Amino acid sequence: MHDIRGLNEECGVFGIWNHPHAATLTYMALHSLQHRGQEGAGIVCSNGEQLFGARGMGLLTEAISDVQLESLQGYQNAIGHVRYATTGASEISNVQPFLFKHSKGDLGLAHNGNLTNAKQIRRAIESQGGIFQTTSDSEVLAHLLIKGKSPSIKTNQKAALNQVKGAFSCVILNDNQLTVTRDSRGVRPLMLGKVDGAYCVASETCAFTAIGAEYIRDIEPGELITFNDDGVDFDTYTNEIDHRMCSMEYVYFARPDSEFYKHSIYNVRKALGRELAREMGVDADIVIGVPDSSLQAAKGYSEESGIPNEQGLLKNRYIGRTFITPDQSVRERQVRMKHSPIRDVIEGKKVVVIDDSIVRGTTSKYIVKALKSAGARKVHMGISSPPLKNPCYYGIDVSTHAELMAAQYEVKDIEKMIGADSLTYLSVEGMHKVFEAFDSKGECNACFTGNYPIEIVDHQLPEAKELKRRGV
């Protein structure tokens, strides 16, 4: 996402069972999932009797030192997490995996997504004397797991999972077992793999590539898989299944070398670009993509339209996240530092520039201006997804309509505001036509249509009262 404060995924998770180098492989896998979260990272390991962990703030290399990683060697079971905060403050106490010591046994938990009834459950637990150590919604699930009264861990897990609503892909590490699960809509991805005879799971298959693991399949919505010394148990915690994978995972979040349901994200994004070319149909000399996530869509657009694909923008990979700078003028200068046009490619040309989305419009406006300053005769902006009109409550850090340009303005108004000669978004129908061609079983498109597939219970969330009024 290329905006002053673009969309950010909440996190990435990884788990591995019965491998002699569990901590090292987890570290390597998390490195491949770093794009899913840069605020903190952690690893929790098991020796079959107790859990041990290490975590810290920042990128993985900053969060976990060589000394910490060395202290986790020799354990065969591990889970890991990279975090971007959407629920809970950005502080060390909220960095996962969470590790809880309890009379019923140690518990490690890592979660990708957002629980939409977490505040309601938290109030109920606190009213019974429960104490929370963090502001993260994930700790609510940990409390429910520990509160279970059955001697069977799996029975308690099923009971806990059926109490929470929202999006979650979770890895749960007990003293002597690893459990992985996905919410009944499958909003956030989770994959099953195998390396050196050991099972592993990850938010994306790029993590498997990094450690030399085989990608077996996607874990299904509502599935509950348990790994222990007795083998593998495949089960479900609910029968109310409805596939609603987040559309933005395909459009932007996942790495292009990852796969969902055995289909390459690289090819999906090219197909989105091809569909956009069919809908857009403008006269131009070159097509360029905004680095990095839009390069595949630009290539697809070029292939469909016959307009040559060029590298017209360079990205400075050493600029940090600009949205954390409090001063608007400084942020705008940092945006200029981030993307630089190549004059020899642009000058005198009618340019189609492809991006994956527009959030607040600041970067789009700069790019159009920069291309025209570099001599572009015309700049046509093409977006390989529909207008982002609605907030996300399932694990993306945009929770109000006020943060979304397309929620406040019509396309023609946005076109004028960013200075483009034309602006075309891919239609919702065109996007889902592409997904269907890649055997998608169904997606969540709430950020485009306002059709939320999971109930929003926490009415303290921004705009939740409005959602309630609309019957969501």
C-alpha angles and dihedrals in degrees: 000000000000109000138109086263107011127186116286130199115232100234153308127249135201135181136180133186129206103355121136091223097042097141095047093048090047090053091050092048092050089053088060090049094049092110088068094061138002104173099082145343139199147175129207121192135190131214092191093266107044140018126236128187150182128197141158147165126277132022118348093261089053096040099052119037126207089252092053092047091049090054089060096054119117096038117115101204128057147157128200141190141193114199141212110176119239097143117032131021124291098257138118094260090064096049112112156257089066114216119204127185112209141162088247090056138280120303130200121189135183121178136186115198139029130284109223095201098041096114092051092051092043092056090050092050093046090050087059092052099269117153124211124208097193142032092234121119088221091072088064089065091048090055091051091050092052095043093060113122100204121100086226114088091203093052090053091047092052091049092050095046092051090056097056126074129199137048122328140157105180141184114198121191121196127177093274108013145047119217125190127188145166130210119262092258096045092225094158120047127247127174135198121223143161132221126181089345093307123115120235137176132204143173089242137018091236085079089058091051090053093056098034095251127154116244105229104175147306115281108244126239110271092015120141117196123185126196120194141137090285092060133254127331118199113199143138130234095205140022094209096098126165120161110233108154113179109266091214090063086068096039101044124337104068121073112254091240091059125094133217116199089351093303123120116244086212090062094043091055092047088052091051088054092049091051090048090053090054091051097040104046102176129158111249144148100221141013121217131181127218105243130281119356095031098054094091093050089050090052091051091048090052093049092051098042099037090230111137117257113227136175100245099157130052121204122215101222094195098067114105127223104302097202093074091067107097098208115080095209091052091048091053091051089051090052089055089052092051100057124035125183120226104231097201090057097043107036115111093000135122101231133203108199116195124206130170096233148336116237108167099349099233096116094040089054091050094048093051091048092046093050092050090047087054089058105268110160092207134003119206114188118212122187118201093212135046122269113292100235106153137054122249123234096177104077111307119109100238109095105159136055089231090070093057121077094201090055090063105033140043119244093256090052092050089048090058093043094055092041097238122152087226137357124204127179122197109253122246088240092052092049094052091044086061093046092050090052087060093052095256113176094210138306142222107246097169094126088059103034107019090238101136113197095198126053117255104223104165101085091185088072113104111276094358091127089059090050089051090051089053090052098251 
